[in-house]
């Protein structure tokens, strides 16, 4: 539970807890425990920031956020093509044909 809390609020020190889990529970149980708790912590961090962070940012900086969203809308096709090219490059690097 402490690991999930630390992952949720991005508190440093989870690497030491990961090593401790491996030492206490063994390699396979420790890795399984760390994978599931890290995933739960990261997911709860995402949902917490989406539920609380988004309205907070909208209320604090509405003009900057609307400008940023307009810029993303203008360059959306360019950004998607860049992401697609990056995907193709990494795919070729990982799995050469």
C-alpha positions in Angstrom: 0.0 0.0 0.0 2.9 2.4 0.8 4.4 1.6 -2.6 1.2 2.5 -4.4 1.0 5.7 -2.4 4.6 6.6 -3.3 4.0 5.9 -7.0 0.7 7.9 -7.0 2.2 11.0 -5.6 5.6 10.5 -7.3 7.6 10.4 -4.1 11.2 9.4 -4.6 12.3 6.1 -3.1 10.4 3.5 -5.0 13.5 2.0 -6.5 14.7 1.1 -3.0 11.3 -0.4 -2.2 11.6 -2.4 -5.4 15.0 -3.8 -4.4 13.6 -4.5 -0.9 10.6 -6.4 -2.4 13.1 -8.6 -4.3 15.1 -9.2 -1.1 12.1 -10.0 1.0 9.9 -12.0 -1.3 12.4 -13.5 -3.8 13.0 -12.6 -7.4 9.8 -13.9 -9.0 7.4 -12.8 -6.2 9.2 -9.5 -5.9 9.0 -8.7 -9.6 5.4 -9.7 -9.7 4.6 -7.5 -6.7 6.5 -4.5 -8.0 5.0 -4.8 -11.5 1.4 -4.8 -10.2 1.9 -2.1 -7.5 3.8 0.1 -9.9 1.0 -0.2 -12.5 -1.6 0.5 -9.9 0.3 3.6 -8.6 0.9 4.9 -12.1 -2.8 4.4 -13.0 -4.0 6.1 -9.9 -1.6 9.0 -10.6 -3.0 9.4 -14.1 -6.6 9.3 -12.9 -5.9 11.7 -10.0 -4.3 14.2 -12.3 -7.1 13.9 -14.8 -9.8 14.4 -12.1 -8.2 17.1 -10.1 -5.3 18.5 -12.2 -7.3 19.3 -15.4 -9.9 21.5 -13.7 -7.2 23.1 -11.7 -5.1 24.0 -14.8 -8.2 25.2 -16.6 -9.1 27.5 -13.7 -5.6 28.9 -13.2 -4.5 29.4 -16.8 -7.5 29.4 -19.2 -6.0 31.7 -21.8 -2.6 29.9 -22.0 -4.4 26.5 -22.2 -6.7 27.6 -24.9 -3.8 29.0 -26.9 -1.9 25.7 -26.5 -4.9 23.7 -27.6 -5.4 25.9 -30.7 -1.7 25.4 -31.6 -2.0 21.7 -31.2 -5.1 21.7 -33.4 -3.3 23.7 -36.1 -0.2 21.3 -36.2 -2.1 18.1 -35.4 -1.4 16.4 -38.7 2.2 17.4 -38.6 2.5 16.0 -35.0 0.8 12.8 -36.0 3.1 12.3 -39.0 6.2 12.9 -36.8 4.9 10.3 -34.3 4.2 7.9 -37.1 7.8 8.3 -38.5 9.2 7.8 -35.0 7.2 4.6 -34.7 8.5 3.3 -38.0 12.1 4.1 -37.1 11.9 2.3 -33.7 10.0 -0.6 -35.2 12.8 -1.1 -37.8 15.4 -0.7 -35.1 13.8 -3.3 -32.8 12.8 -5.8 -35.5 15.0 -5.5 -38.5 13.5 -7.0 -41.6 
